[in-house]
Amino acid sequence: MRALYGIDISGHRPKSLTEAPLSIYDKIIALSPGVAEFIRGIYPQVKDKLICWDIEDPYQGGPEAFERCARRIETLVEGLWEK
């Protein structure tokens, strides 16, 4: 499989949110409203750092779905720098 952005993520494995030290981050981005709600529920102290995007989950959508997802995230990340 080709790396769309030149990054090999074949060895990447997802981690539980509870493993992440959320207090060290300036911003926390939830890729769906459901995830944002979950984060607010268990980590209310990070609510001011939380950004919620509505990104369609590409799981089981094939390579094209993952590419659309990556491009959408790229656009939103670029928008963060503009702010």
PDB file as gemmi writes it, atoms N, CA and C in Angstrom:
CRYST1    1.000    1.000    1.000  90.00  90.00  90.00 P 1                      
ATOM      1  N   MET A   1       0.840  -1.178   0.000  1.00  0.00           N  
ATOM      2  CA  MET A   1       0.000   0.000   0.000  1.00  0.00           C  
ATOM      3  C   MET A   1       0.887   1.244   0.000  1.00  0.00           C  
ATOM      4  N   ARG A   2       0.550   2.194  -0.804  1.00  0.00           N  
ATOM      5  CA  ARG A   2       1.363   3.401  -0.883  1.00  0.00           C  
ATOM      6  C   ARG A   2       1.056   4.336   0.274  1.00  0.00           C  
ATOM      7  N   ALA A   3       2.042   5.115   0.631  1.00  0.00           N  
ATOM      8  CA  ALA A   3       1.886   6.082   1.711  1.00  0.00           C  
ATOM      9  C   ALA A   3       1.498   7.422   1.087  1.00  0.00           C  
ATOM     10  N   LEU A   4       0.282   7.841   1.305  1.00  0.00           N  
ATOM     11  CA  LEU A   4      -0.249   9.054   0.691  1.00  0.00           C  
ATOM     12  C   LEU A   4       0.589  10.285   1.012  1.00  0.00           C  
ATOM     13  N   TYR A   5       1.064  10.386   2.219  1.00  0.00           N  
ATOM     14  CA  TYR A   5       1.843  11.541   2.639  1.00  0.00           C  
ATOM     15  C   TYR A   5       3.308  11.204   2.877  1.00  0.00           C  
ATOM     16  N   GLY A   6       3.743  10.066   2.361  1.00  0.00           N  
ATOM     17  CA  GLY A   6       5.130   9.666   2.547  1.00  0.00           C  
ATOM     18  C   GLY A   6       5.434   9.179   3.948  1.00  0.00           C  
ATOM     19  N   ILE A   7       4.409   8.792   4.667  1.00  0.00           N  
ATOM     20  CA  ILE A   7       4.574   8.315   6.038  1.00  0.00           C  
ATOM     21  C   ILE A   7       4.101   6.873   6.105  1.00  0.00           C  
ATOM     22  N   ASP A   8       4.954   6.007   6.579  1.00  0.00           N  
ATOM     23  CA  ASP A   8       4.585   4.597   6.727  1.00  0.00           C  
ATOM     24  C   ASP A   8       3.948   4.406   8.098  1.00  0.00           C  
ATOM     25  N   ILE A   9       2.662   4.131   8.125  1.00  0.00           N  
ATOM     26  CA  ILE A   9       1.975   3.912   9.398  1.00  0.00           C  
ATOM     27  C   ILE A   9       1.604   2.441   9.593  1.00  0.00           C  
ATOM     28  N   SER A  10       2.247   1.575   8.844  1.00  0.00           N  
ATOM     29  CA  SER A  10       1.899   0.154   8.923  1.00  0.00           C  
ATOM     30  C   SER A  10       2.137  -0.423  10.320  1.00  0.00           C  
ATOM     31  N   GLY A  11       3.043   0.155  11.074  1.00  0.00           N  
ATOM     32  CA  GLY A  11       3.310  -0.331  12.414  1.00  0.00           C  
ATOM     33  C   GLY A  11       2.481   0.377  13.484  1.00  0.00           C  
ATOM     34  N   HIS A  12       1.666   1.348  13.067  1.00  0.00           N  
ATOM     35  CA  HIS A  12       0.859   2.102  14.028  1.00  0.00           C  
ATOM     36  C   HIS A  12      -0.256   1.242  14.602  1.00  0.00           C  
ATOM     37  N   ARG A  13      -0.456   1.365  15.877  1.00  0.00           N  
ATOM     38  CA  ARG A  13      -1.570   0.701  16.542  1.00  0.00           C  
ATOM     39  C   ARG A  13      -2.287   1.741  17.392  1.00  0.00           C  
ATOM     40  N   PRO A  14      -3.602   1.758  17.342  1.00  0.00           N  
ATOM     41  CA  PRO A  14      -4.341   2.737  18.149  1.00  0.00           C  
ATOM     42  C   PRO A  14      -4.111   2.508  19.641  1.00  0.00           C  
ATOM     43  N   LYS A  15      -4.216   3.589  20.385  1.00  0.00           N  
ATOM     44  CA  LYS A  15      -4.062   3.525  21.834  1.00  0.00           C  
ATOM     45  C   LYS A  15      -5.346   4.023  22.482  1.00  0.00           C  
ATOM     46  N   SER A  16      -5.573   3.569  23.664  1.00  0.00           N  
ATOM     47  CA  SER A  16      -6.726   4.023  24.428  1.00  0.00           C  
ATOM     48  C   SER A  16      -6.533   5.484  24.816  1.00  0.00           C  
ATOM     49  N   LEU A  17      -7.604   6.231  24.825  1.00  0.00           N  
ATOM     50  CA  LEU A  17      -7.544   7.627  25.233  1.00  0.00           C  
ATOM     51  C   LEU A  17      -7.038   7.754  26.660  1.00  0.00           C  
ATOM     52  N   THR A  18      -7.302   6.778  27.467  1.00  0.00           N  
ATOM     53  CA  THR A  18      -6.863   6.838  28.866  1.00  0.00           C  
ATOM     54  C   THR A  18      -5.352   6.710  29.000  1.00  0.00           C  
ATOM     55  N   GLU A  19      -4.671   6.300  27.936  1.00  0.00           N  
ATOM     56  CA  GLU A  19      -3.207   6.203  27.963  1.00  0.00           C  
ATOM     57  C   GLU A  19      -2.529   7.531  27.632  1.00  0.00           C  
ATOM     58  N   ALA A  20      -3.287   8.481  27.139  1.00  0.00           N  
ATOM     59  CA  ALA A  20      -2.716   9.758  26.700  1.00  0.00           C  
ATOM     60  C   ALA A  20      -2.715  10.770  27.845  1.00  0.00           C  
ATOM     61  N   PRO A  21      -1.597  11.452  28.064  1.00  0.00           N  
ATOM     62  CA  PRO A  21      -1.536  12.479  29.108  1.00  0.00           C  
ATOM     63  C   PRO A  21      -2.144  13.790  28.591  1.00  0.00           C  
ATOM     64  N   LEU A  22      -3.458  13.894  28.589  1.00  0.00           N  
ATOM     65  CA  LEU A  22      -4.150  15.012  27.950  1.00  0.00           C  
ATOM     66  C   LEU A  22      -3.754  16.372  28.504  1.00  0.00           C  
ATOM     67  N   SER A  23      -3.319  16.433  29.730  1.00  0.00           N  
ATOM     68  CA  SER A  23      -2.985  17.726  30.331  1.00  0.00           C  
ATOM     69  C   SER A  23      -1.789  18.408  29.673  1.00  0.00           C  
ATOM     70  N   ILE A  24      -0.955  17.668  28.947  1.00  0.00           N  
ATOM     71  CA  ILE A  24       0.239  18.274  28.349  1.00  0.00           C  
ATOM     72  C   ILE A  24      -0.033  18.932  26.997  1.00  0.00           C  
ATOM     73  N   TYR A  25      -1.227  18.755  26.455  1.00  0.00           N  
ATOM     74  CA  TYR A  25      -1.519  19.265  25.115  1.00  0.00           C  
ATOM     75  C   TYR A  25      -2.201  20.628  25.160  1.00  0.00           C  
ATOM     76  N   ASP A  26      -1.870  21.467  24.175  1.00  0.00           N  
ATOM     77  CA  ASP A  26      -2.519  22.776  24.051  1.00  0.00           C  
ATOM     78  C   ASP A  26      -3.913  22.644  23.462  1.00  0.00           C  
ATOM     79  N   LYS A  27      -4.067  21.752  22.519  1.00  0.00           N  
ATOM     80  CA  LYS A  27      -5.347  21.495  21.860  1.00  0.00           C  
ATOM     81  C   LYS A  27      -5.552  19.992  21.751  1.00  0.00           C  
ATOM     82  N   ILE A  28      -6.799  19.581  21.850  1.00  0.00           N  
ATOM     83  CA  ILE A  28      -7.183  18.180  21.683  1.00  0.00           C  
ATOM     84  C   ILE A  28      -8.272  18.161  20.627  1.00  0.00           C  
ATOM     85  N   ILE A  29      -8.065  17.387  19.595  1.00  0.00           N  
ATOM     86  CA  ILE A  29      -9.017  17.336  18.494  1.00  0.00           C  
ATOM     87  C   ILE A  29      -9.746  16.003  18.510  1.00  0.00           C  
ATOM     88  N   ALA A  30     -11.061  16.081  18.638  1.00  0.00           N  
ATOM     89  CA  ALA A  30     -11.916  14.901  18.527  1.00  0.00           C  
ATOM     90  C   ALA A  30     -12.415  14.860  17.090  1.00  0.00           C  
ATOM     91  N   LEU A  31     -12.330  13.711  16.466  1.00  0.00           N  
ATOM     92  CA  LEU A  31     -12.709  13.609  15.052  1.00  0.00           C  
ATOM     93  C   LEU A  31     -14.193  13.353  14.845  1.00  0.00           C  
ATOM     94  N   SER A  32     -14.960  13.292  15.927  1.00  0.00           N  
ATOM     95  CA  SER A  32     -16.409  13.158  15.789  1.00  0.00           C  
ATOM     96  C   SER A  32     -17.080  13.749  17.026  1.00  0.00           C  
ATOM     97  N   PRO A  33     -18.331  14.178  16.875  1.00  0.00           N  
ATOM     98  CA  PRO A  33     -19.049  14.701  18.035  1.00  0.00           C  
ATOM     99  C   PRO A  33     -19.192  13.668  19.153  1.00  0.00           C  
ATOM    100  N   GLY A  34     -19.355  12.410  18.804  1.00  0.00           N  
ATOM    101  CA  GLY A  34     -19.463  11.368  19.816  1.00  0.00           C  
ATOM    102  C   GLY A  34     -18.208  11.240  20.656  1.00  0.00           C  
ATOM    103  N   VAL A  35     -17.068  11.324  19.999  1.00  0.00           N  
ATOM    104  CA  VAL A  35     -15.793  11.251  20.724  1.00  0.00           C  
ATOM    105  C   VAL A  35     -15.623  12.501  21.584  1.00  0.00           C  
ATOM    106  N   ALA A  36     -16.005  13.656  21.062  1.00  0.00           N  
ATOM    107  CA  ALA A  36     -15.905  14.890  21.848  1.00  0.00           C  
ATOM    108  C   ALA A  36     -16.768  14.798  23.103  1.00  0.00           C  
ATOM    109  N   GLU A  37     -17.957  14.276  22.962  1.00  0.00           N  
ATOM    110  CA  GLU A  37     -18.857  14.112  24.108  1.00  0.00           C  
ATOM    111  C   GLU A  37     -18.242  13.152  25.137  1.00  0.00           C  
ATOM    112  N   PHE A  38     -17.655  12.070  24.654  1.00  0.00           N  
ATOM    113  CA  PHE A  38     -17.000  11.108  25.533  1.00  0.00           C  
ATOM    114  C   PHE A  38     -15.865  11.774  26.305  1.00  0.00           C  
ATOM    115  N   ILE A  39     -15.037  12.543  25.606  1.00  0.00           N  
ATOM    116  CA  ILE A  39     -13.912  13.222  26.251  1.00  0.00           C  
ATOM    117  C   ILE A  39     -14.418  14.199  27.304  1.00  0.00           C  
ATOM    118  N   ARG A  40     -15.430  14.990  26.961  1.00  0.00           N  
ATOM    119  CA  ARG A  40     -15.984  15.944  27.930  1.00  0.00           C  
ATOM    120  C   ARG A  40     -16.519  15.233  29.170  1.00  0.00           C  
ATOM    121  N   GLY A  41     -17.079  14.042  28.960  1.00  0.00           N  
ATOM    122  CA  GLY A  41     -17.651  13.289  30.068  1.00  0.00           C  
ATOM    123  C   GLY A  41     -16.618  12.763  31.044  1.00  0.00           C  
ATOM    124  N   ILE A  42     -15.485  12.296  30.530  1.00  0.00           N  
ATOM    125  CA  ILE A  42     -14.495  11.705  31.447  1.00  0.00           C  
ATOM    126  C   ILE A  42     -13.338  12.649  31.778  1.00  0.00           C  
ATOM    127  N   TYR A  43     -13.165  13.702  30.976  1.00  0.00           N  
ATOM    128  CA  TYR A  43     -12.093  14.678  31.215  1.00  0.00           C  
ATOM    129  C   TYR A  43     -12.649  16.101  31.124  1.00  0.00           C  
ATOM    130  N   PRO A  44     -13.551  16.477  32.018  1.00  0.00           N  
ATOM    131  CA  PRO A  44     -14.156  17.816  31.916  1.00  0.00           C  
ATOM    132  C   PRO A  44     -13.129  18.947  32.008  1.00  0.00           C  
ATOM    133  N   GLN A  45     -11.978  18.680  32.587  1.00  0.00           N  
ATOM    134  CA  GLN A  45     -10.952  19.711  32.755  1.00  0.00           C  
ATOM    135  C   GLN A  45     -10.304  20.125  31.431  1.00  0.00           C  
ATOM    136  N   VAL A  46     -10.510  19.373  30.352  1.00  0.00           N  
ATOM    137  CA  VAL A  46      -9.894  19.736  29.068  1.00  0.00           C  
ATOM    138  C   VAL A  46     -10.883  20.409  28.113  1.00  0.00           C  
ATOM    139  N   LYS A  47     -12.072  20.741  28.595  1.00  0.00           N  
ATOM    140  CA  LYS A  47     -13.113  21.277  27.702  1.00  0.00           C  
ATOM    141  C   LYS A  47     -12.675  22.524  26.934  1.00  0.00           C  
ATOM    142  N   ASP A  48     -11.833  23.363  27.531  1.00  0.00           N  
ATOM    143  CA  ASP A  48     -11.385  24.577  26.848  1.00  0.00           C  
ATOM    144  C   ASP A  48     -10.338  24.301  25.773  1.00  0.00           C  
ATOM    145  N   LYS A  49      -9.728  23.124  25.807  1.00  0.00           N  
ATOM    146  CA  LYS A  49      -8.721  22.726  24.816  1.00  0.00           C  
ATOM    147  C   LYS A  49      -9.334  21.922  23.671  1.00  0.00           C  
ATOM    148  N   LEU A  50     -10.578  21.493  23.843  1.00  0.00           N  
ATOM    149  CA  LEU A  50     -11.181  20.524  22.932  1.00  0.00           C  
ATOM    150  C   LEU A  50     -11.746  21.173  21.679  1.00  0.00           C  
ATOM    151  N   ILE A  51     -11.343  20.640  20.545  1.00  0.00           N  
ATOM    152  CA  ILE A  51     -11.872  21.042  19.239  1.00  0.00           C  
ATOM    153  C   ILE A  51     -12.598  19.827  18.683  1.00  0.00           C  
ATOM    154  N   CYS A  52     -13.801  20.039  18.173  1.00  0.00           N  
ATOM    155  CA  CYS A  52     -14.578  18.918  17.625  1.00  0.00           C  
ATOM    156  C   CYS A  52     -14.746  19.081  16.116  1.00  0.00           C  
ATOM    157  N   TRP A  53     -14.302  18.074  15.395  1.00  0.00           N  
ATOM    158  CA  TRP A  53     -14.521  18.005  13.956  1.00  0.00           C  
ATOM    159  C   TRP A  53     -15.503  16.870  13.692  1.00  0.00           C  
ATOM    160  N   ASP A  54     -16.127  16.894  12.549  1.00  0.00           N  
ATOM    161  CA  ASP A  54     -17.061  15.829  12.172  1.00  0.00           C  
ATOM    162  C   ASP A  54     -16.489  15.130  10.948  1.00  0.00           C  
ATOM    163  N   ILE A  55     -15.614  14.161  11.189  1.00  0.00           N  
ATOM    164  CA  ILE A  55     -14.920  13.436  10.125  1.00  0.00           C  
ATOM    165  C   ILE A  55     -15.560  12.057   9.964  1.00  0.00           C  
ATOM    166  N   GLU A  56     -15.945  11.734   8.764  1.00  0.00           N  
ATOM    167  CA  GLU A  56     -16.528  10.416   8.504  1.00  0.00           C  
ATOM    168  C   GLU A  56     -15.475   9.325   8.708  1.00  0.00           C  
ATOM    169  N   ASP A  57     -15.842   8.300   9.447  1.00  0.00           N  
ATOM    170  CA  ASP A  57     -14.928   7.188   9.725  1.00  0.00           C  
ATOM    171  C   ASP A  57     -14.698   6.396   8.436  1.00  0.00           C  
ATOM    172  N   PRO A  58     -13.457   6.268   7.976  1.00  0.00           N  
ATOM    173  CA  PRO A  58     -13.189   5.571   6.722  1.00  0.00           C  
ATOM    174  C   PRO A  58     -13.134   4.047   6.853  1.00  0.00           C  
ATOM    175  N   TYR A  59     -13.260   3.548   8.063  1.00  0.00           N  
ATOM    176  CA  TYR A  59     -13.137   2.110   8.296  1.00  0.00           C  
ATOM    177  C   TYR A  59     -14.064   1.334   7.368  1.00  0.00           C  
ATOM    178  N   GLN A  60     -13.535   0.365   6.713  1.00  0.00           N  
ATOM    179  CA  GLN A  60     -14.213  -0.513   5.755  1.00  0.00           C  
ATOM    180  C   GLN A  60     -14.660   0.222   4.490  1.00  0.00           C  
ATOM    181  N   GLY A  61     -14.107   1.413   4.263  1.00  0.00           N  
ATOM    182  CA  GLY A  61     -14.487   2.166   3.085  1.00  0.00           C  
ATOM    183  C   GLY A  61     -13.501   2.050   1.941  1.00  0.00           C  
ATOM    184  N   GLY A  62     -12.428   1.312   2.158  1.00  0.00           N  
ATOM    185  CA  GLY A  62     -11.431   1.154   1.113  1.00  0.00           C  
ATOM    186  C   GLY A  62     -10.447   2.305   1.077  1.00  0.00           C  
ATOM    187  N   PRO A  63      -9.433   2.179   0.232  1.00  0.00           N  
ATOM    188  CA  PRO A  63      -8.384   3.206   0.153  1.00  0.00           C  
ATOM    189  C   PRO A  63      -8.914   4.605  -0.171  1.00  0.00           C  
ATOM    190  N   GLU A  64      -9.919   4.688  -1.015  1.00  0.00           N  
ATOM    191  CA  GLU A  64     -10.461   6.003  -1.388  1.00  0.00           C  
ATOM    192  C   GLU A  64     -11.062   6.716  -0.184  1.00  0.00           C  
ATOM    193  N   ALA A  65     -11.732   5.961   0.671  1.00  0.00           N  
ATOM    194  CA  ALA A  65     -12.329   6.560   1.865  1.00  0.00           C  
ATOM    195  C   ALA A  65     -11.240   7.092   2.787  1.00  0.00           C  
ATOM    196  N   PHE A  66     -10.157   6.345   2.913  1.00  0.00           N  
ATOM    197  CA  PHE A  66      -9.048   6.797   3.757  1.00  0.00           C  
ATOM    198  C   PHE A  66      -8.385   8.032   3.163  1.00  0.00           C  
ATOM    199  N   GLU A  67      -8.278   8.089   1.853  1.00  0.00           N  
ATOM    200  CA  GLU A  67      -7.689   9.269   1.217  1.00  0.00           C  
ATOM    201  C   GLU A  67      -8.576  10.496   1.413  1.00  0.00           C  
ATOM    202  N   ARG A  68      -9.894  10.327   1.263  1.00  0.00           N  
ATOM    203  CA  ARG A  68     -10.815  11.453   1.499  1.00  0.00           C  
ATOM    204  C   ARG A  68     -10.701  11.944   2.938  1.00  0.00           C  
ATOM    205  N   CYS A  69     -10.639  10.997   3.853  1.00  0.00           N  
ATOM    206  CA  CYS A  69     -10.522  11.331   5.265  1.00  0.00           C  
ATOM    207  C   CYS A  69      -9.220  12.095   5.526  1.00  0.00           C  
ATOM    208  N   ALA A  70      -8.127  11.610   4.998  1.00  0.00           N  
ATOM    209  CA  ALA A  70      -6.827  12.258   5.194  1.00  0.00           C  
ATOM    210  C   ALA A  70      -6.826  13.667   4.616  1.00  0.00           C  
ATOM    211  N   ARG A  71      -7.406  13.824   3.458  1.00  0.00           N  
ATOM    212  CA  ARG A  71      -7.440  15.155   2.833  1.00  0.00           C  
ATOM    213  C   ARG A  71      -8.320  16.124   3.629  1.00  0.00           C  
ATOM    214  N   ARG A  72      -9.422  15.623   4.169  1.00  0.00           N  
ATOM    215  CA  ARG A  72     -10.297  16.472   4.995  1.00  0.00           C  
ATOM    216  C   ARG A  72      -9.555  16.911   6.259  1.00  0.00           C  
ATOM    217  N   ILE A  73      -8.879  15.980   6.895  1.00  0.00           N  
ATOM    218  CA  ILE A  73      -8.108  16.310   8.100  1.00  0.00           C  
ATOM    219  C   ILE A  73      -7.004  17.312   7.757  1.00  0.00           C  
ATOM    220  N   GLU A  74      -6.342  17.097   6.628  1.00  0.00           N  
ATOM    221  CA  GLU A  74      -5.289  18.022   6.206  1.00  0.00           C  
ATOM    222  C   GLU A  74      -5.843  19.441   6.064  1.00  0.00           C  
ATOM    223  N   THR A  75      -6.984  19.580   5.429  1.00  0.00           N  
ATOM    224  CA  THR A  75      -7.604  20.890   5.244  1.00  0.00           C  
ATOM    225  C   THR A  75      -7.931  21.541   6.589  1.00  0.00           C  
ATOM    226  N   LEU A  76      -8.483  20.754   7.499  1.00  0.00           N  
ATOM    227  CA  LEU A  76      -8.836  21.297   8.807  1.00  0.00           C  
ATOM    228  C   LEU A  76      -7.600  21.674   9.620  1.00  0.00           C  
ATOM    229  N   VAL A  77      -6.534  20.877   9.528  1.00  0.00           N  
ATOM    230  CA  VAL A  77      -5.293  21.199  10.228  1.00  0.00           C  
ATOM    231  C   VAL A  77      -4.699  22.493   9.672  1.00  0.00           C  
ATOM    232  N   GLU A  78      -4.719  22.640   8.365  1.00  0.00           N  
ATOM    233  CA  GLU A  78      -4.208  23.880   7.760  1.00  0.00           C  
ATOM    234  C   GLU A  78      -5.004  25.078   8.271  1.00  0.00           C  
ATOM    235  N   GLY A  79      -6.307  24.901   8.466  1.00  0.00           N  
ATOM    236  CA  GLY A  79      -7.129  25.967   9.006  1.00  0.00           C  
ATOM    237  C   GLY A  79      -6.756  26.365  10.418  1.00  0.00           C  
ATOM    238  N   LEU A  80      -6.251  25.412  11.190  1.00  0.00           N  
ATOM    239  CA  LEU A  80      -5.784  25.732  12.541  1.00  0.00           C  
ATOM    240  C   LEU A  80      -4.635  26.710  12.520  1.00  0.00           C  
ATOM    241  N   TRP A  81      -3.721  26.540  11.554  1.00  0.00           N  
ATOM    242  CA  TRP A  81      -2.558  27.418  11.476  1.00  0.00           C  
ATOM    243  C   TRP A  81      -2.975  28.835  11.097  1.00  0.00           C  
ATOM    244  N   GLU A  82      -4.061  28.937  10.321  1.00  0.00           N  
ATOM    245  CA  GLU A  82      -4.533  30.261   9.903  1.00  0.00           C  
ATOM    246  C   GLU A  82      -5.112  31.044  11.064  1.00  0.00           C  
ATOM    247  N   LYS A  83      -5.606  30.342  12.073  1.00  0.00           N  
ATOM    248  CA  LYS A  83      -6.182  31.009  13.249  1.00  0.00           C  
ATOM    249  C   LYS A  83      -5.062  31.433  14.141  1.00  0.00           C  
TER     250      LYS A  83                                                      
END                                                                             
